[in-house]
Amino acid sequence: MCAHAQTDRQTDTAEVTEEVRREGPSDASRWSDGGREERRGEAGNQDDKTKCLWAVLKTLISLYILSAPVRPPYASFWGRGDSSTEYSLTASMCIIHHHSVPGESVKKDENSRRGNWGNQIEFVLTSVGYAVGLGNVWRFPYLCYRNGGGAFMLPYFIMLVFCGIPLFFLELSFGQFASLGCLGVWKISPMFKGVGYGMMVVSTYIGIYYNVVICIAFYYFFLSMTNLLPWTYCNNPWNTPDCSGVVSSGNQFNASLANATTRLVAGVSEVVNRTKRTSPSEEYWKHYVLNISDDIGNFGEVRLPILGCLAVSWCVVFLCLIRGVKSSGKVVYFTATFPYVVLTILFIRGITLDGAINGIKYYLTPQWQKVLDAKVWGDAASQIFYSLGCAWGGLITMASYNKFHNNCFRDSIIISITNCATSVYAGFVIFSILGFMAHHLNVPVSEVADHGPGLAFVAYPEALTLLPISPLWSLLFFFMLILLGLGTQFCLLETLVTAIVDEIGTDWIIRNKTIVTLSVAVAGFLLGVPLTTQAGIYWLLLMDNYAASFSLVIISCIMCICIMYIYGHRNYFKDVEMMLGFPPPLFFKVCWRFISPVIISFILIFTVIQYKPITYNDYVYPGWSLAIGFAMALSSVVCIPIYALYKISRSPGATFRERLKYACRSHPKWGPALQEHRTGRYAPMASSEDTVEALLAIYSLMMLKDEKIVSIPWPVKKGGYTHSHSYTHTIVHFTAHSDLNHS
């Protein structure tokens, strides 16, 4: 009898231990071990800090006081606390694992393993730099005047309120809650991890060609360091007989506005007499900077000056990200703020010029009849969506380095409004100069207005040649473009690096994150080399039009559906409330569930209906190149179904429905990253071998006290997940037979 009882007890122990091995170590044990390592690391680093640096750090933090309340770490160990026996065991296990009792003060909210922003100003500035990019300067003003001027502002700000800000808040809260990049956050529903891979593919495409645009801005910046801008006159070897400048080339250039205006007469007369005019800035762009080929398939030679500037651009990006957000967070104090200084300088100079008011009127005069045009609303929705950087993965990545209780609701409103206000402000800067140019050419503003690279490297540079001390204004303008581009490029590179590091997650990869950053930067440089050839501009525009077009809309729509309907809107609202201390406002709940997905679907339909094959000036892209463009667009979207099928095939279950249901469930590690934040339904479950040994030790003590039956609450896994809705509490009975007292 005694042997039989001993065998039963060993069998019970073996079964429980085997279950634990299948589950893996608990969050509690991992945190306990990790905490000791973190404390040792913090103790070593503390010696390197000076009192002066500490004082500066405290001053910076005090500038941006966090408003969210900090909650106690545990309501109870099991997350219920409705049983005295259960609570007693809870307290015992907390002491065993954490050497503390529920409710005691927790350590500073700092993810020392992964890192955090130095303060919230760094996060806000980085996000502003990410959202405010080249499109705010060279796309929005053009869309505004083309779609009704001031009337375009109405649909633009309506789309901002109902789509832009809600999606921005959704992505920030998503990344901040899990403290993971665009791949890791899909522990919320592993079957949709392909959305994260799609975001990585999109960020890769954008990062490749975006840095080529920055490198061209670097090239123009360096060439502006001269007494005379090289695209001022038509007497250069690369000019054609059709070239006609707005400044006479007969005399030496003078810095006086009066003399420059006098010499304009001959240039304007020449322009009027010609039936076809190409500006010196356009010919400089085509025949000297690009030396453009006649076909997208004719790569020609690599433009070595552009290649050199591309290397400089990638070096700058790498050096600014050499320590991740710790270094980039300091750089953005300059890169995110100085463009506003330059915009203000150019604005003040622009509005003092003749004809500037006409340009601004053309930019803002409302044409209310266009508000009834569906295309205007489609352009407004698209501009908001693409301008804020939704579905790129960058917002999730940047927010993942926030502290858990940061008020990302406030940040999302500040950043979104700042982005849109910058677009409107940039319109004044652009059209004041273009109005001045149109005034001197005696042509309508519409004939000199352009967008994209045509505005940045042709129209605006030509207008700058009309100003006194034109090299100075050119230096400021291209320096502003460089900073605007770098702010976005920082986040694109960090998105890829963070996703790789989070996915691998080993101590080695975390310690050597700089090597990963360098590897991604080198790969980006090599992939960008074809874009520096004579056919590079064709490929750049192809990537810009296809790589990040309708694919972003699809990714964003699936993300909303997954969070709101697969994971569950009630669960996510509770997550946000646990993180911020207050639930999302009703308006955002309605937008997340209904309005924003509808608007995203509208953008997708609008994009398909308005689709036209890409052209560049008079060049029509061949069919095979368009096929490559569509392949790039689909390469990010196809990640979603491919990974979903893979995940379903690897999931347990007898039927497809069971496998599908299993693949959609949240991963055991989904939730706050730091243990002190895993409260309520995220409270850690006792599931490690140490816990088993502790329970058996308690059982043995009770045996010594002649307890006949011991009932211990034990969380049993259901479906392989530790999330609260995947658990049922059962009782593990250790039965003490009377004969056990003799064993």
Number of C-alpha atoms within 10 A of each C-alpha: 11 14 11 11 17 14 12 14 17 12 12 14 16 13 12 18 19 13 16 21 13 11 16 12 16 21 20 22 20 13 18 16 12 13 16 11 14 16 12 12 13 12 11 10 10 10 8 9 9 9 9 8 11 11 10 11 13 11 11 16 14 12 11 11 12 14 12 16 14 15 18 15 20 23 16 21 26 25 18 13 14 10 10 9 12 19 17 13 18 21 15 18 21 19 13 15 18 15 10 15 18 17 12 10 12 15 7 8 14 15 16 14 14 17 16 24 22 19 20 24 19 22 22 21 22 28 27 26 27 27 27 28 26 26 18 24 25 23 19 25 27 22 19 26 24 16 24 22 22 17 20 25 18 15 17 22 17 15 22 23 19 19 23 29 24 24 27 26 22 23 27 24 28 26 26 29 29 25 28 28 31 32 27 24 25 25 20 24 19 23 27 26 22 25 30 25 22 26 27 26 23 26 26 21 22 21 22 24 26 22 25 26 23 26 25 25 26 23 19 23 20 14 16 21 13 12 12 17 21 18 24 25 22 25 16 14 8 13 22 14 9 15 19 24 25 28 24 21 15 9 8 8 17 13 14 11 14 10 12 19 15 12 19 18 16 15 18 18 13 15 20 13 9 12 7 10 15 17 22 28 28 20 23 22 19 18 17 17 17 21 20 21 19 13 15 20 15 13 19 16 13 18 20 11 14 23 22 14 22 26 20 16 23 22 16 14 23 23 15 20 23 18 14 22 23 16 15 25 24 17 17 25 15 12 21 25 15 16 21 16 12 19 21 16 15 20 20 14 16 23 20 13 17 17 22 25 19 19 28 23 17 22 28 22 15 20 14 15 9 17 18 9 12 11 16 21 23 21 21 25 26 24 21 24 25 18 23 26 21 23 30 27 29 32 31 29 30 29 28 29 23 27 24 28 21 22 23 26 19 11 20 24 17 14 23 25 18 14 23 23 14 19 23 18 18 22 25 26 25 27 32 29 30 30 31 26 30 23 18 17 20 14 13 16 22 16 10 19 22 20 19 16 17 16 20 21 19 23 22 24 25 27 21 22 25 21 23 18 18 21 22 16 20 24 19 19 23 24 21 23 23 24 23 28 24 27 26 26 26 24 28 26 25 25 25 26 26 27 22 21 23 19 15 12 14 10 11 10 16 17 12 11 19 18 14 18 25 19 14 19 21 16 12 19 23 14 14 23 19 19 25 27 24 25 23 27 23 25 20 20 19 23 22 16 16 20 26 23 18 21 24 24 26 18 23 23 19 15 21 21 17 20 21 19 14 17 16 12 18 12 13 21 17 15 22 21 13 23 25 23 18 14 16 17 10 9 11 21 17 13 19 23 16 14 17 24 21 15 21 23 16 17 22 21 15 19 18 11 10 10 9 8 10 18 13 11 7 6 12 12 16 14 10 10 16 15 11 15 21 19 15 20 23 17 16 26 24 16 19 20 15 13 18 19 16 13 20 21 14 10 18 16 15 8 8 13 11 13 17 19 16 22 23 21 21 23 18 18 17 20 24 20 20 16 20 20 23 19 21 17 18 22 25 23 22 25 26 23 19 18 21 17 13 16 18 15 12 15 20 12 12 15 18 9 10 13 16 14 14 16 14 17 18 19 18 22 20 13 13 17 19 25 21 18 11 15 16 12 12 13 13 15 13 17 17 18 17 14 13 18 14 7 10
